[in-house]
Amino acid sequence: MTGGPGSAHVALDTLADVEEGIAGTQVVVAVETHLQSCSECNERLSRLRTTRALLTTLPAESMPPTVRERVDTALAQAADERSRTVVPLAQRRLRWNSPAVAGTSAAAAVVILVGALVAGHVIHRNPTRHDTSGAAGAGAARNAAPSFSPAGMKEWATGSNYTPASIPSLIPKIVTGTPSSPLFGAQKSAPGALTGGTVASPAPTATARAALTQEQLRDSPQAVLQCATALADGVPTVPVAVDFAKYDGKPAVILALPTPAHPTLLDIWVVRTTCSSSNLDLYFQRVSRP
Amino acid sequence: MTTEGTADGDDDRALLARHVGGDRDAFGLLVERHRDRLWRVALRTLGDPDDAADAVQDALVSAYRAAATFRGESAVTTWLHRITVNACLDLARRRASRPTTTLSDRTDAETSAVPGPFEAADTAATVLAALRRLPMDQAAAVVIVDVEGFSVREAAEILGAPEGTVKSRCARARARLAELLSELAPGVSGNPAAGNPAPPPPVQRHVTTTREEEL
């Protein structure tokens, strides 16, 4: 019947499909008919139901104290790293809204801007709908010439296929190697691109808050910086290297970020679809810095 | 099972928002609410306490760092479970890709650790041992749905797979578990040992992720 060639009985897989409601009508009818006269298959069905019952009654163990301790330690370390550099959201907003931002260093303006981008605030503000100070702040930031340098960022399009296993061997190549040609060359002479190792783009507009696609990352070094900053939990971060390549055979952007407080390590992030839609699209691995 | 739209769900979202806003205590409170369930999912999916600890730690640190990317399209608990399941699958793949710990080695080690029919004194331990012999995607599905009680819809979000795929994986998993339990502990599954004279062949633990299938 459905138990395989030469079998008159119903296979466990088929019974499980019927129980789950994913078997076809004909199969369901045949199985029900067969069950009316087959004690062996009724026994199998009983075994299947018992199995499910056992799964639902497994004891609810708590996380062991030793595991709690190591998780808490790891989270405390992450908190410590964050606290050294992150400007609280309220302060970011305050500074952004202040006209005084026009007089501060351009680098500070960009830091505030990127932080606000990551937190998902400020950028959606339309100056025509807000108070004067907000408009003045936004205008000042747009006119500022951001000057924090991504000169250390190596840009690659190796097309290499990264996997969890190959990351430790591929990362040293993009971190210590020298790219043969600038990846963002087409944009370098245009406003809004890397120029002489600096970001000279205008401040991102409202569209920048949307999830950055791989194409956007490819088109704009500033998008790469925004993505890196988002991945670094809001800490303005310049990647050590970025590679437009593959992960498990599919197009992906590989970012090697410095690990806060750990100069001997690198945080490797793999952007598989978009940078900020959800961290579920991301893959993270920490490796030793080559 | 879901906390979506409930007071708990609202609290989860508030805690996550506070964390993103710079509140140092908020994430710890969120972890306190979910850590035991995340631990159980990792332990039962991976079958090894050390691996489960690694996976949960990786998952929670990832969630801590990437909290700003949470867009609120699902419940926070669903989001945390999905990160944890992904960490489990990534860890299993890393283990499998190590030259010194190949997939077959791991399978052999697991098989040797499974209690035999006459050693299985504890039903729960036997069920957990059987779970370890499932392919990873089936183990994750049946743990999320049957053990943890998530709906198929929620499980689909957590596993990043269509609902039909989740149902199919659960059905395969239950059928395989029923076989394994009758082999490992005939009395537990309510099936006489004589009813299953030929032991099933060893199962190679597959570490194919749901994301590979979906992307």
Interface residues (C-beta under 8 A of the other chain):
Chain A: A11 L12 D13 L15 A16 D17 E19 E20 G21 I22 E40 E43 R44 S46 R47 L48 T50 T51 R52 L54 L55 T56 L58 P59 A60 E61 S62 M63 P64 T66 V67 R68 R70 V71 D72 A74 L75 A78 A79 S83 V86 P88 L89 A90 V118 A119 G120 T163 P164 A165 A230 L231 A232 D233 G234 D248 K250 R272 T273 S276 S277 S278 N279 L280 L282 Y283 F284
Chain B: V20 G21 G22 R24 F27 G28 V31 R35 D36 L38 W39 R40 L43 R44 P49 A52 A53 V56 Q57 D58 L60 V61 S62 A63 Y64 R65 A66 A67 A68 T69 F70 R71 E73 W79 R82 I83 N86 D90 R93 R94 S97 R98 T123 A124 V127 L128 V142 D146 V147 G149 G160 G164 K167 S168 C170 A171 R172 R174 A175 R176 L177 A178 E179 L181 S182 V188 S189 G190 N191 G195 R211 E212 L215
